[in-house]
């Protein structure tokens, strides 16, 4: 198997809202907020659902990799309930090997409300459900060992059981990549993430905001110096400035695509990572990998949702 992803198994519920809805509910645009089941249901009760899709950040990347004809797998915790069944079906339909046997759990399958404002930005409200209770027993060591690259998401990292699951996966992996996921996520776990990036990861994916917050710098040149110093591959998306990969002393840039009809930014980073990893595991150059990532990301932002059809 080329790549195994481990992440939050979350069903995305996509809704369109106006700016007023974001303000009234004290949400910060373009970020992800964790809520309990009651608050999630309360928010959802006032909205019209556009679409329901099997989601989760790394799962979106893994599906993108499968669509590019790579052999991939995924581990994520779901419950044996209606949403859990839909989630599993969604992955199997995309030819993703699913290394998790669901059971009837007291806590339901996780759900993420994706709120799309008229400017196409997406703001997420997540009830993690059972996804946030992943533990080391849920990690299939053989699946980890038999994959060329293990791909993790920062969203999954939490003290306690998820952290143990993360550590077990990293110990058994041949090569480890991770996405920093979200600015709030970085700020919550800054010291642990910094340790991971410096000492345990081979590849880090981040946007400009996330990586600059992680290492507490104001100028992008300092990100380049940091990456060179730690001698790891760091891949950064920079919005309309395109993307850059820093690998030891090699700095490769790729411009953003212009004149796109942007509908929804959900999944842009996920599909970018999927495209880049596709290049990497198929022995393409860093530049070609960045180009594939940019192409995948450009396609997904022109549709609603985080999955290419």
RODO-656703 format. One line per 2 residues: number of its first residue (from 1); their letters; for each residue x negated, y negated, z of N, C-alpha, C. Coordinates in steps of 0.001 Angstrom, whole numbers. Each point is the difference from the previous one (the first is absolute). Example, Ala and Ser with C-alpha at 12.3 -4.5 7.8 and 13.67 -1.06 7.14 Angstrom:
<pts>
1 = AS = -13190 5690 7800 890 -1190 0 -900 -1200 0  350 -1050 -720 -820 -1190 60 770 -1090 730
</pts>
This chain:
<pts>
1 = XX = -847 1200 0 847 -1200 0 -884 -1253 0  410 -984 -794 -806 -1209 -130 117 -890 1251
3 = XX = 1244 -372 328 183 -940 1117 1153 434 893  -230 -64 1311 1054 268 977 277 -1305 745
5 = XX = 1243 -416 7 392 -1204 737 643 381 1322  -305 -756 1041 711 163 1274 553 -1363 373
7 = XX = 1313 -60 219 597 -1305 292 1365 127 621  603 -1141 231 1360 -18 532 976 425 -1088
9 = XX = 769 1041 285 1028 460 -938 1256 -824 281  225 -985 -836 1049 -986 244 914 -87 -1222
11 = XX = 1298 -34 227 936 -204 -1102 217 -1507 -155  -299 -524 -1195 164 -1437 -259 1449 -308 -367
13 = XX = 544 -997 680 1351 -482 -318 -183 -1424 -517  254 -201 -1285 -313 -1283 -642 1239 -889 -88
15 = XX = -123 -1238 483 1113 -959 0 -501 -1371 -441  851 -743 -708 -356 -1377 -368 608 -946 1038
17 = XX = -796 -989 427 487 -971 993 -434 -1405 -413  585 -1018 649 -476 -1361 -256 -985 -415 1100
19 = XX = -607 -1165 -203 -1006 -492 965 608 -167 1392  1278 -397 13 704 -267 1262 40 1254 885
21 = XX = 205 1161 -637 74 1261 740 -1315 264 741  -1120 -278 -667 -1332 207 607 -148 -890 1241
23 = XX = 364 -1276 -166 -128 -962 1120 928 354 1156  1279 268 -330 1002 292 1048 -378 1204 848
25 = XX = -702 941 -602 -359 1220 729 -1435 -23 528  -586 -1211 24 -1355 -197 543 -1036 951 -593
27 = XX = 67 165 -1326 -969 868 -675 -1086 -863 -637  -1188 548 -140 -1088 -715 -677 -118 573 -1399
29 = XX = 214 -877 -980 14 479 -1380 -1297 717 -388  145 1062 -801 -1121 793 -547 -710 878 1015
31 = XX = 563 148 1210 -640 879 985 944 1148 341  -468 878 872 810 1130 439 227 -92 1505
33 = XX = 1270 108 410 326 -57 1429 561 1362 433  -488 495 1148 518 1261 537 1184 -299 919
35 = XX = 1084 748 -156 1183 -192 854 517 1355 490  909 -42 973 623 1254 439 1217 298 -876
37 = XX = 593 1161 218 1095 449 -867 1198 -944 68  317 -513 1201 1163 -880 167 -160 -1281 -811
39 = XX = -1186 -619 82 -233 -1251 -740 19 262 -1506  -552 1142 -405 -17 361 -1414 1429 101 -541
41 = XX = 841 740 744 1400 202 -442 765 -1315 -47  -279 -883 976 680 -1300 60 -334 -827 -1249
43 = XX = -1276 -43 -366 -407 -749 -1191 625 588 -1263  -67 1320 -95 498 684 -1193 1513 -168 -182
45 = XX = 712 -114 1112 1472 -68 -61 517 -1213 -785  -839 -1037 -152 456 -1222 -692 -459 -43 -1455
47 = XX = -687 1056 -435 -635 -67 -1323 577 977 -1018  -221 -348 -1281 399 895 -1085 -1266 728 -476
49 = XX = 43 1331 -14 -1162 794 -400 -100 72 -1526  -1192 -368 -510 -242 80 -1458 -445 1407 -391
51 = XX = -866 564 840 -629 1283 -355 -575 669 1242  -25 1333 8 -640 760 1088 -1040 918 -624
53 = XX = -1257 -111 454 -1095 772 -609 -904 579 1087  -577 1196 -257 -1025 545 908 -1193 -931 -69
55 = XX = -395 -564 1156 -1082 -974 -32 -1096 291 1006  -560 -1082 523 -1184 91 838 -1189 -366 -867
57 = XX = -900 -796 546 -1079 -585 -793 -858 1035 -729  -594 942 743 -877 986 -635 796 949 -897
59 = XX = 1226 317 405 834 871 -844 227 -651 -1369  178 -1334 -36 165 -695 -1281 -1256 150 -864
61 = XX = -1175 -127 639 -1269 160 -745 -125 1421 -541  374 969 835 -118 1416 -375 921 328 -1179
63 = XX = 1215 -548 24 926 225 -1131 -581 -626 -1269  -581 -1192 118 -640 -632 -1156 -1114 881 -564
65 = XX = -799 589 887 -1086 910 -424 552 1243 -687  1123 501 515 627 1174 -620 505 -344 -1404
67 = XX = 559 -1209 -142 499 -426 -1316 -1134 -165 -1015  -1221 -204 531 -1175 -72 -888 -630 1386 -191
69 = XX = 765 1027 365 -367 1418 -218 -1140 506 893  -87 -522 1214 -980 533 948 700 973 945
71 = XX = -751 993 462 564 945 963 -143 -600 1399  1137 -279 623 -17 -729 1280 933 636 1026
73 = XX = -213 -377 1260 857 489 1077 279 -1109 1006  952 266 890 366 -1007 998 409 673 1302
75 = XX = -388 -629 1125 486 420 1318 666 -1207 652  1234 178 414 731 -1056 697 1147 653 751
77 = XX = 322 -506 1170 961 669 877 1435 -474 -245  880 964 -279 1426 -308 -172 811 939 885
79 = XX = 1274 -325 154 907 877 746 862 768 -1003  536 1119 422 895 770 -874 1386 -641 74
81 = XX = 120 -1177 -659 1285 -708 -38 226 -474 -1438  1057 -741 -232 357 -408 -1359 -1124 -799 -670
83 = XX = -528 -998 715 -1080 -817 -573 -1269 819 -182  -289 887 951 -1177 866 -97 62 898 -1228
85 = XX = 1189 558 -253 169 865 -1181 -191 -798 -1289  570 -1226 -9 -150 -869 -1177 -1474 -334 -226
87 = XX = -704 -230 1115 -1415 -365 -79 -808 1124 -654  205 1206 526 -740 1155 -521 321 238 -1475
89 = XX = 1276 -65 -344 414 189 -1409 -695 -1011 -909  -66 -1250 485 -618 -1077 -784 -1459 288 -319
91 = XX = -726 555 970 -1421 309 -228 -170 1207 -923  790 1040 246 -124 1224 -804 339 -279 -1461
93 = XX = 981 -891 -210 397 -384 -1361 -1176 -657 -738  -875 -649 775 -1169 -678 -591 -1243 906 -40
95 = XX = 195 1303 223 -1110 976 -37 -1089 -262 1042  426 -467 1165 -939 -194 1108 116 1224 915
97 = XX = -1130 620 339 21 1112 971 259 -575 1381  1037 488 663 363 -566 1302 -406 967 1103
99 = XX = -1019 -389 773 -550 901 1025 612 -293 1372  1323 89 68 648 -200 1304 1309 775 25
101 = XX = 214 780 1062 1259 741 124 897 -731 982  1093 -531 -510 873 -802 866 794 879 968
103 = XX = 322 -610 1142 811 680 1032 1094 -963 449  1017 536 641 1040 -863 590 -635 -749 1159
105 = XX = -74 -1316 -109 -611 -817 1056 1083 -847 675  -257 -408 1236 950 -892 687 -26 -1371 -678
107 = XX = -1214 -412 -412 -159 -1307 -658 172 177 -1508  755 -900 -660 228 163 -1443 -1204 -370 -865
109 = XX = 102 302 -1286 -997 -371 -1006 -120 -1526 -57  -1225 -471 -184 -254 -1446 -33 601 -703 -1207
111 = XX = 309 -1269 190 592 -812 -1069 -624 -1392 -17  -152 -550 -1208 -536 -1358 -132 949 -832 -848
113 = XX = 408 -1104 572 863 -939 -702 -913 -933 -782  113 2 -1321 -834 -883 -820 873 -1140 -495
115 = XX = -270 -1187 521 813 -1181 -295 -687 -822 -1082  655 -118 -1146 -602 -736 -1118 653 -1376 -118
117 = XX = -836 -1038 136 492 -1381 -121 -64 -447 -1460  666 -1107 -365 14 -429 -1407 -1380 -240 -612
119 = XX = -1026 -251 833 -1360 -207 -540 -726 1329 -235  730 1127 125 -515 1363 -213 -893 521 1124
121 = XX = -207 -806 1042 -770 486 1146 824 1047 736  -705 934 683 731 982 768 -405 -75 1469
123 = XX = 1014 74 846 -202 -28 1442 562 1312 523  -762 691 852 429 1337 400 341 77 1480
125 = XX = 1074 722 265 416 260 1382 71 1523 133  -835 553 865 -150 1456 45 412 606 1336
127 = XX = 849 1024 -113 270 876 1148 -781 1281 -304  -1103 193 702 -905 1114 -328 626 1381 187
129 = XX = 935 104 934 614 1300 248 -1050 1054 328  207 1186 -495 -899 1115 312 -1365 -168 -692
131 = XX = -56 -818 -1052 -1271 -217 -728 -1086 -497 941  396 -839 956 -964 -579 938 -445 960 1092
133 = XX = 571 1211 3 -347 993 1034 -913 1094 -552  -630 -277 -1129 -890 1009 -585 -1117 325 1001
135 = XX = -366 1277 89 -1063 385 931 -964 970 -669  -1031 398 739 -1051 819 -630 517 1352 -486
137 = XX = 1067 518 632 558 1288 -448 659 -106 -1373  330 -1235 -396 642 -204 -1306 -1012 -46 -1144
139 = XX = -1278 -56 342 -1039 -121 -1027 -484 1380 -430  153 290 -1283 -441 1279 -566 -1486 -128 -372
141 = XX = -871 549 870 -1459 -149 -208 -454 572 -1331  604 1108 -428 -409 610 -1277 311 -915 -1176
143 = XX = 1157 -657 77 366 -945 -1074 -992 -1160 -32  -408 -472 1187 -973 -1106 78 -1340 442 -597
145 = XX = -464 1173 412 -1306 508 -455 -25 269 -1503  1146 387 -564 7 367 -1420 239 -1203 -919
147 = XX = 132 -1203 578 184 -1175 -865 -1317 -770 -118  -208 -605 -1170 -1244 -754 -228 -16 -1282 838
149 = XX = 1157 -677 48 96 -1249 777 1243 43 878  -165 -407 1243 1123 -171 926 365 -1478 -28
151 = XX = 1294 -316 -176 423 -1405 -52 988 -280 1138  -376 -936 867 796 -334 1195 534 -1422 -82
153 = XX = 1041 -290 783 509 -1374 49 -140 -577 1410  -331 -1271 65 -130 -684 1285 1289 16 798
155 = XX = 1130 -16 -698 1315 26 666 139 1182 953  -685 1090 -346 149 1244 770 -736 -54 1340
157 = XX = -1021 -838 64 -878 -43 1165 751 -536 1218  22 748 1032 535 -471 1272 -640 812 1102
159 = XX = -104 -607 1162 -593 724 1127 808 1267 286  -644 998 563 727 1220 373 -9 1021 -1110
161 = XX = 1159 621 -238 84 1128 -946 -445 -344 -1426  506 -1114 -595 -435 -291 -1378 -1512 -168 -113
163 = XX = -633 -616 1005 -1455 -202 -10 -715 1360 -17  520 966 778 -605 1346 20 166 687 -1361
165 = XX = 1164 -218 -624 238 579 -1331 -1010 -566 -1003  -173 -1308 51 -944 -736 -844 -1412 581 166
167 = XX = -422 137 1282 -1355 463 287 -243 1429 -485  1010 863 199 -127 1388 -455 -167 31 -1528
169 = XX = 788 -834 -683 -75 -36 -1468 -1375 -480 -461  -512 -1074 633 -1296 -565 -401 -1134 1011 207
171 = XX = 22 705 1130 -1053 986 310 -70 1088 -1076  1160 389 -542 49 1096 -985 -154 -444 -1457
173 = XX = -71 -1311 -220 22 -516 -1375 -1369 3 -667  14 118 -1325 -1233 -110 -785 -368 -1464 -222
175 = XX = 1014 -814 -298 -194 -1430 -227 1280 -694 454  -133 -1158 663 1194 -648 563 205 -1405 -557
177 = XX = 1228 -239 -477 404 -1343 -432 1161 -442 879  102 -1309 226 1134 -507 796 411 -1371 -497
179 = XX = 1293 -262 100 526 -1331 -295 268 -697 1333  -418 -1264 113 240 -740 1252 1484 -334 195
181 = XX = 789 115 -1063 1470 -44 39 662 -1362 166  -369 -782 1021 824 -1168 317 -777 -891 971
183 = XX = 149 -1306 -130 -736 -941 851 307 208 1486  1285 172 340 369 204 1409 -614 1292 541
185 = XX = -46 1003 -879 -576 1299 344 -1485 -172 350  -697 -783 -822 -1423 -273 235 -182 -732 1332
187 = XX = 861 -994 234 -151 -792 1225 302 822 1256  908 962 -125 335 859 1151 -1139 959 353
189 = XX = -719 464 -1027 -996 1064 225 -1398 -421 -456  -319 -1288 147 -1223 -536 -614 -1274 771 354
191 = XX = -262 232 1289 -1279 624 363 -83 1442 -510  1136 733 75 -13 1397 -493 -178 44 -1523
193 = XX = 702 -918 -705 -112 -31 -1460 -1423 -351 -431  -608 -937 721 -1363 -406 -335 -952 1189 164
195 = XX = 213 767 1065 -813 1193 234 202 1018 -1135  1261 188 -411 288 933 -1097 -704 -440 -1283
197 = XX = 162 -1279 -350 -571 -522 -1247 -1522 137 -8  -619 -323 1132 -1473 47 64 -550 1424 66
199 = XX = 684 867 760 -617 1290 337 669 1258 -538  1290 -77 -366 680 1259 -327 588 66 -1410
201 = XX = 202 -1155 -617 611 -5 -1333 -1063 -104 -1080  265 647 -1132 -874 -166 -1168 526 -1118 -891
203 = XX = 1336 -142 -36 649 -1005 -862 1076 -723 810  -5 -1326 -71 1042 -790 667 732 -838 -1037
205 = XX = 1334 57 25 831 -868 -843 633 -1069 883  -21 -1241 -467 601 -1086 779 373 -1137 -937
207 = XX = 888 -881 461 134 -1252 -739 -910 -1026 680  -137 -1142 -636 -962 -1008 472 268 -431 1449
209 = XX = 1264 -234 291 422 -426 1348 -405 1023 1066  279 1267 -299 -259 1077 973 -1482 155 307
211 = XX = -829 34 -1041 -1425 247 226 -644 -1199 688  455 -1231 -344 -573 -1198 629 396 -85 1471
213 = XX = 1199 444 305 433 36 1403 -791 1057 763  -200 1153 -623 -708 1102 652 -1399 -413 455
215 = XX = -711 -725 -868 -1393 -330 345 -143 -1453 467  1157 -678 191 23 -1377 530 -857 -965 -806
217 = XX = 289 -113 -1289 -746 -965 -824 968 -912 -753  -549 -1121 -493 832 -986 -705 -285 -10 -1503
219 = XX = -1179 503 -405 -366 -51 -1419 -150 1403 -561  428 168 -1252 -30 1332 -602 -1432 518 -199
221 = XX = -962 -913 -193 -1407 415 -130 -453 841 1199  569 -319 1156 -381 724 1218 521 1441 -15
223 = XX = 1110 214 -708 528 1368 -169 -1000 804 -836  -516 -639 -1050 -977 673 -869 -1257 356 803
225 = XX = -464 -942 819 -1189 270 839 250 1149 970  1198 15 596 366 1056 951 -20 1371 -679
227 = XX = 602 67 -1199 76 1277 -730 -1400 507 -361  -852 -922 -427 -1386 388 -352 -748 526 1230
229 = XX = 231 -691 1106 -663 342 1256 341 1418 470  1309 337 -56 413 1318 517 -188 1102 -1034
231 = XX = -295 -415 -1263 -333 980 -1027 1151 952 -339  1218 -529 -11 1180 818 -325 739 -635 -1175
233 = XX = 909 759 -604 820 -540 -1087 1213 -713 593  94 -1294 -273 1158 -773 465 681 -603 -1225
235 = XX = 1301 251 -122 756 -451 -1160 1062 -994 482  -60 -1217 -556 871 -1074 504 870 -561 -1118
237 = XX = 1302 -78 254 905 -670 -943 134 -1453 454  13 -925 -1006 -19 -1430 319 1116 -762 -704
239 = XX = 1156 645 -177 1138 -672 -634 -336 -435 -1412  253 -1290 -323 -247 -457 -1382 -1485 -139 -334
241 = XX = -864 221 1011 -1453 -14 -279 -482 1388 -449  906 960 -39 -374 1342 -443 -482 879 1141
243 = XX = -933 895 -308 -488 952 1013 -1509 122 -112  -625 374 1116 -1446 159 4 -383 1256 776
245 = XX = -1005 715 -504 -530 1172 707 -1455 -281 336  -353 193 1266 -1386 -199 432 -520 1361 435
247 = XX = -1010 478 -718 -553 1328 273 -1519 -124 83  -514 -37 1234 -1417 -268 243 -352 -1353 -632
249 = XX = -891 -28 -1008 -339 -1307 -593 793 -304 -1267  918 894 -336 799 -191 -1217 1284 -771 346
251 = XX = 214 -1108 -690 1249 -760 205 705 -51 -1348  1189 589 -54 730 64 -1269 1356 -676 176
253 = XX = 330 -883 -950 1284 -708 90 894 377 -1168  1296 -175 223 980 268 -1059 1080 -1073 112
255 = XX = 299 -708 -1087 1011 -1066 99 1414 557 171  881 -829 529 1418 381 110 645 -134 -1368
257 = XX = 1071 732 -236 720 -128 -1270 918 -1225 61  114 -698 -1139 837 -1206 -46 1348 272 -640
259 = XX = 880 -989 96 1328 16 -653 818 1253 294  16 407 1269 800 1165 377 1366 -469 473
261 = XX = 1016 790 -291 1348 -322 509 156 680 1362  -451 -687 1045 -35 610 1334 1402 76 602
263 = XX = 367 1216 430 1320 203 622 -123 303 1486  -1072 699 379 -99 483 1386 -1448 433 251
265 = XX = -632 -575 1034 -1414 309 266 -204 1272 834  1110 687 336 -118 1242 776 -860 1016 -755
267 = XX = -963 571 687 -797 1067 -605 -1169 -467 -837  -200 -1324 -119 -1092 -504 -852 -1354 536 485
269 = XX = -262 -126 1302 -1273 479 556 -106 1518 -30  1145 674 227 17 1474 9 -374 557 -1376
271 = XX = 610 -580 -1035 -255 500 -1360 -1381 -412 -491  -459 -1164 473 -1369 -410 -329 -989 1033 543
273 = XX = 180 380 1272 -900 990 627 68 1333 -744  1227 412 -364 172 1251 -747 -755 -29 -1323
275 = XX = 132 -1113 -719 -684 -139 -1293 -1508 -1 143  -493 -693 1027 -1449 -55 225 -545 1393 342
277 = XX = 697 697 897 -437 1351 393 36 962 -1185  964 -191 -887 83 822 -1216 -1293 -150 -804
279 = XX = -449 -1256 -151 -1241 -230 -738 -1175 663 685  -57 -180 1291 -1117 509 802 -139 1527 -95
281 = XX = 1128 721 170 -89 1467 12 -112 603 -1391  189 -869 -1029 -181 472 -1374 -1279 -574 -610
283 = XX = -936 -352 902 -1348 -452 -389 -23 -1207 -927  958 -898 172 -5 -1251 -774 -909 -999 715
285 = XX = -384 -1055 -699 -836 -1028 623 847 -816 980  -670 -770 853 726 -853 957 908 -970 -752
287 = XX = -509 -566 -1092 790 -955 -803 1256 683 -554  -157 1194 -569 1154 733 -556 1011 333 1100
289 = XX = -510 334 1172 890 324 1134 804 -1231 417  -672 -1158 41 702 -1255 330 1064 -322 -1053
291 = XX = -336 225 -1258 949 -285 -1092 1235 897 126  -200 1299 279 1146 918 158 855 -421 1196
293 = XX = -652 -365 1101 729 -470 1181 833 -1225 -315  -601 -945 -726 697 -1244 -364 1182 290 -929
295 = XX = -185 920 -936 1092 364 -928 1183 613 753  -307 932 916 1067 662 771 763 -1018 859
297 = XX = -767 -867 640 580 -1016 864 870 -965 -816  -480 -385 -1191 758 -923 -864 1319 608 -459
299 = XX = -10 1305 -238 1239 675 -431 1033 27 1120  -454 329 1225 966 210 1089 657 -1301 452
301 = XX = -703 -1140 -145 609 -1256 458 1034 -542 -995  112 662 -1151 1006 -426 -977 1291 830 87
303 = XX = 42 888 1011 1223 765 247 376 -142 1487  1192 444 350 405 -8 1411 -487 1310 633
305 = XX = -647 -97 1156 -461 1198 696 -1465 287 -236  -527 1009 714 -1444 266 -8 -380 1224 -823
307 = XX = 927 487 -817 -299 1193 -804 200 -272 -1481  -978 400 -811 154 -108 -1448 829 1192 -469
309 = X = 870 -231 -963 871 1102 -452 -736 882 -994
</pts>
